[in-house]
Amino acid sequence: MPNIQDDFSMLRNALQKVDFFYNLSFGELDELIQALRKRKAKKGEKIIKQGEIGDKFYIIGSGEVSVHIKKGLISNKVATLTTGDFFGEMALITDLPRTATVIAEEPTELFVLDKADFKKILMKNPKISSIINETLTKRLSSNK
């Protein structure tokens, strides 16, 4: 298993930026971090594709990705993300299609949390589940 200890502080900071992880204790964040797996993406690789159902959440350990949203026939680059940034968090708690395509702009190291591992953590930690449900309700009602 890759050593994630070296990246612990960056990962903790990144997870605390996710609105539904914001109120978690260090112990709860550390449990999420233990479930992360390292993955490398090559320059030009599509990490996630708009319209697909997602099952992974990503934190960028190093490198750079671009976020593209396609409307009709036109695809627009809407953001560039770098070390410590994250994407795909809604895939952990909904079965909705991805809202963007994310492409590695250079060789990129990612920390990945699978939905199945996330659900195991939720089963053991009802507090996390209630925080996430509350945050999701707020997020979905503000998108109406």
C-alpha positions in Angstrom: 0.0 0.0 0.0 1.4 3.4 -0.9 2.5 5.6 2.1 0.0 8.3 2.6 1.5 9.5 5.9 3.7 12.0 4.0 0.6 13.6 2.5 -1.5 13.5 5.7 -1.6 17.3 6.3 -2.4 18.2 2.7 -5.1 15.5 2.6 -6.7 16.6 5.9 -6.8 20.2 4.7 -8.3 19.2 1.3 -11.0 17.0 3.0 -11.9 19.9 5.4 -12.7 22.1 2.3 -15.4 19.6 1.2 -18.6 21.0 2.8 -19.9 17.7 4.0 -16.5 16.8 5.6 -16.0 20.2 7.2 -17.4 19.4 10.7 -15.6 16.0 11.1 -13.1 15.5 13.8 -9.4 14.7 13.0 -10.1 11.0 13.9 -13.0 10.9 11.4 -10.9 12.6 8.8 -8.0 10.2 9.4 -10.4 7.3 8.8 -11.3 8.7 5.4 -7.6 9.3 4.7 -6.8 5.7 5.5 -9.3 4.6 2.8 -7.6 6.7 0.1 -5.6 5.0 -2.6 -2.9 6.6 -4.8 -3.4 6.6 -8.6 -1.4 8.3 -11.4 -3.0 9.9 -14.4 -1.0 10.6 -17.6 -1.1 13.9 -19.4 -4.2 14.1 -21.5 -6.0 11.3 -19.6 -9.7 11.8 -19.0 -10.1 11.1 -15.3 -13.9 11.5 -15.2 -16.3 12.1 -18.0 -19.4 14.3 -18.0 -22.6 12.3 -18.1 -21.1 9.1 -16.5 -22.3 7.9 -13.1 -19.4 8.4 -10.8 -18.2 6.2 -7.9 -15.0 7.9 -6.9 -13.9 11.1 -5.2 -10.4 12.6 -6.0 -7.9 14.8 -4.3 -4.9 16.0 -6.3 -1.6 15.1 -4.7 0.5 16.7 -7.4 0.0 17.9 -10.9 -2.8 19.8 -12.6 -6.2 19.0 -14.2 -8.6 21.0 -16.2 -12.4 20.9 -15.7 -14.6 21.1 -18.9 -18.4 21.4 -19.1 -20.1 20.6 -22.4 -23.3 22.3 -23.3 -24.7 21.2 -26.6 -21.8 20.8 -29.0 -19.5 23.3 -27.2 -17.1 22.3 -24.4 -15.7 25.0 -22.2 -12.8 24.9 -19.8 -14.3 26.2 -16.6 -11.5 25.6 -14.0 -7.9 24.4 -13.4 -7.2 22.4 -10.3 -3.9 21.7 -8.6 -2.3 20.2 -5.5 -4.8 20.0 -2.6 -7.8 20.6 -4.8 -10.5 18.0 -5.1 -13.3 16.9 -7.5 -16.0 14.3 -7.8 -17.3 14.5 -4.2 -21.0 14.3 -5.1 -20.4 10.8 -6.6 -19.9 9.5 -3.0 -23.4 10.5 -1.9 -25.6 10.5 -5.1 -26.1 8.4 -8.2 -26.4 11.5 -10.4 -24.3 11.7 -13.6 -21.0 13.6 -13.5 -21.5 17.3 -14.3 -18.0 17.8 -15.9 -15.1 16.1 -17.6 -11.8 16.3 -15.8 -8.5 15.9 -17.9 -4.9 15.7 -16.6 -3.0 18.6 -18.0 0.3 17.0 -16.9 1.3 13.8 -15.1 -0.8 13.9 -12.0 -0.9 12.0 -8.7 -4.4 11.5 -7.3 -5.7 10.2 -4.0 -9.0 8.3 -4.7 -11.8 7.4 -2.4 -14.1 4.7 -3.7 -17.8 4.9 -3.0 -17.8 1.4 -1.6 -15.1 2.2 1.0 -16.9 5.5 1.8 -20.1 3.6 2.5 -18.3 1.2 4.8 -17.0 4.2 6.8 -20.5 5.6 7.0 -21.9 2.3 8.3 -19.4 2.5 11.2 -19.9 6.2 11.8 -23.6 7.3 11.9 -22.4 10.9 12.9 -20.7 11.3 9.5 -23.8 10.1 7.8 -26.0 12.6 9.5 -23.6 15.5 8.8 -23.5 14.5 5.1 -27.3 14.1 4.8 -27.8 17.6 6.3 -25.2 19.2 4.0 -26.6 17.4 1.0 -30.1 18.6 1.8 -28.8 22.2 2.0 -26.8 21.8 -1.2 -29.7 20.3 -3.2 -32.2 22.9 -2.0 -29.9 25.8 -2.9 -29.6 24.4 -6.5 -33.3 24.6 -7.1 
